[in-house]
Amino acid sequence: MSILEFEGVRKTYRVGEQEIHALAGIDLRIEEGEFVAIIGPSGSGKSTLMHLLGCLDTPTEGRMVVCGTDLSRATPDTLARMRNREIGFVFQSFNLLPQLDVVANIGLPLVYSGVPRRDQRARAEEAARRVGLGDRLANRPPQLSGGQCQRVAIARALVNNPRIVFGDEPTGNLDSATGRNILTIFKELHAAGKTIILVTHDPAIAAEAPRVIELCDGRIVKEAKA
Amino acid sequence: MLGVVLGVSSLIATMALTRGIEEGMHIFMQQLGGLELVKVVPNEPSSLMLEFANLSPGLTLRDAHSLRNSATLISHISPEITHTVSAACSDAGNSERRKARGILPDHFVIGIHGLAAGRWLVDLDIERGARCAVIGHTVANQLWPGTPAADIIGRTILLDQTPFEVVGVLPLYEQEEDTRARQLGKKPRARRWDPFRQKNEAVLIPFSTMFHEFRSGAFPENSMDSLKLDALTVRIGNLDHFRAALGQIRSVLDLSHRGVDDYDLETREDWFDRIESSVRATRLSGGLISAISLIVGGIGIMNIMLASISERIREFGIRLAVGARPRDIFRQILVESMLISLLGGLLGVGASLGLIEILKMISPTENIPVLTTGSILFSVAFALASGLLSGLYPASKAAHLDPITALRYD
């Protein structure tokens, strides 16, 4: 069974009198353990698609099933639960909380999944070690380099052991060497059995992915499988 | 937050102030004999009863006996006859007109009298018609200025040239205000009405002595039992049965006076009610002022929280993205705003301690403010409640953020 299943998904925004079809009918299936890159020019709807895939939003029309749960008409609480347990997010701008140290940032999802406080710390430290940040636990994000910040974000995405990891231009703010390192981490995760979905406009990164989905004007225009 | 500090401190100060007034009033009531004191005084019968008013023997010692025997809810009773005498000391001082009162020993219990020196009048004095007297502070001070109370005991006071031995001196009764004025070396303010005047100017002698020395000659046909009393003071045993006790007194007296209403019951109830209602009014207005400043403080907290959440929209976006539910965000904001109000409240408690010290020095009332833990807890709880209420709107605003917009927000 597919881990992500979209059938005729549309997303329409209203700006004044005008209706903008950000997604104009998407049919898509992603199986568990796949490595997918979504590419397309800006305004093609790839961000909107990723927000839907990442359970940050619900579609205007169509059916959307994530990890076996139909989320077409889900409440904010159900969506929050999915984001917390099944999905890990890595953002272009890292999105870490500057006032918290590395361990607290990584442990943030555990705060909202009812894990006891002592276990939170142990699991956050373990996740930090997995991305090679074992010696930076007490630092705060402003004291870290871009690559380190992105590792913290990856550790945070992994701490609750989700089945899907999303990357929204995860290398966009990094130099190419660091970007390659981060990409390597994603590949390792893929090898470990996670489903990886990257949104990017960098063809070099897309080339690393076995499956590439190209969007334009809210539709899938090209799909390539290696 | 300043509003919360002001609100809490003024709330605590107001409560301490009214508490002080209440306690002062309480002591004052006790010194006056308390609520338990009821005075039966002779009164003109109403016009309806004028025709057969002479059927009533009037207020007499017999009433005292029958009340003592029949009115079970009263604990003490003392008849009183007064006679104006000239009081002088044997050592040729100035004499002054004083109202001497003939009483029974119960009088001291009923009036809650203290004793500066000596003893009260006892039953033996009454039985023997002894020529002894207990005098008030003002009387003693006028006759023997500057002499300590203990040295006055045993001296002789001349009442209408009849020598009496002073066996007891009452302490000085004065209001809190005057005590402090005296301690500061200022002269007490002259006042029109001194509630303790009767106590301070007392010349108390045994009831029987009063009758034999001063009153028997006036109406030769009078026996001690049929002599018209000037008053009959009664102490109610238990205030819970105050109304019932008044009823008992009325039914006993109605019987012995053959239904003529030639007496009146004077109670302190109305008076004390008035005092209590003025204390209540003070408390209410003070509380209102504090409540208003707490509301203002709450609005201040709401502004702080609204400003803070608009600076932290991205933070909420991140929290929502990693799985925080709207209610988690809601709770976070509420806890934060309550922490702010708690901090304000604690600062307010600190400020109130200083405020009360200042109030103690320049107290606008005659009583020292009394601080209670209850009032502190109440005020802090009130501050917390205002923090909770003012956090509700910002919290719901933050909880209803759209995660995508919040994440993109700069």
Chai-1 contact restraints between the chains, C-beta under 6 A:
chainA,res_idxA,chainB,res_idxB,connection_type,confidence,min_distance_angstrom,max_distance_angstrom,comment,restraint_id
A,H51,B,I404,contact,1.0,0.0,6.0,A-B,restraint_1
A,L56,B,P403,contact,1.0,0.0,6.0,A-B,restraint_2
A,L56,B,I404,contact,1.0,0.0,6.0,A-B,restraint_3
A,P76,B,P326,contact,1.0,0.0,6.0,A-B,restraint_4
A,D77,B,R325,contact,1.0,0.0,6.0,A-B,restraint_5
A,A80,B,G323,contact,1.0,0.0,6.0,A-B,restraint_6
A,A80,B,R325,contact,1.0,0.0,6.0,A-B,restraint_7
A,R83,B,G323,contact,1.0,0.0,6.0,A-B,restraint_8
A,N84,B,G323,contact,1.0,0.0,6.0,A-B,restraint_9
A,F89,B,A321,contact,1.0,0.0,6.0,A-B,restraint_10
A,N95,B,I318,contact,1.0,0.0,6.0,A-B,restraint_11
A,L97,B,E315,contact,1.0,0.0,6.0,A-B,restraint_12
A,L108,B,V322,contact,1.0,0.0,6.0,A-B,restraint_13
A,P109,B,V322,contact,1.0,0.0,6.0,A-B,restraint_14
A,P109,B,G323,contact,1.0,0.0,6.0,A-B,restraint_15
A,Y112,B,G323,contact,1.0,0.0,6.0,A-B,restraint_16
A,Y112,B,A324,contact,1.0,0.0,6.0,A-B,restraint_17
A,Y112,B,D328,contact,1.0,0.0,6.0,A-B,restraint_18
